[in-house]
């Protein structure tokens, strides 16, 4: 009887572990990189909660259908990370203080989720 109980409990634990992993993956989906001819570029990391706030706003407001811009991931892509640092240097930003989300609009740098969300609100006619 103990062996049967052990097997049943093991199966239940495996099911719970698979369910927890699935929920984690669904709720932490990576942001898809997108390249555009527009000078507007959003630099982000998939694991950044502030970047996810911006992505949520973009999705909920269909910003990608209204504003042409590129999205470039910097956590796993060194070329994109170096590009972000070059943009930061143009504005004499302290490199150790530069983070994501970081938006380059073709003329200036915008840092932080709320400022970037406000930038997109202005572009789509405010909400």
Protein Blocks (a to p, Z undefined) as FASTA:
>chain_A
ZZmmmmmmmmmmmmmmmmmmmmmmmmmcccdddddfbfbdcdddfklmklmmmmmmmmmn
ommmmpgcddddfklmmklmmmmmmmmmmnopafklgccddddehjaccedjklmmmmmm
mmnopZZ
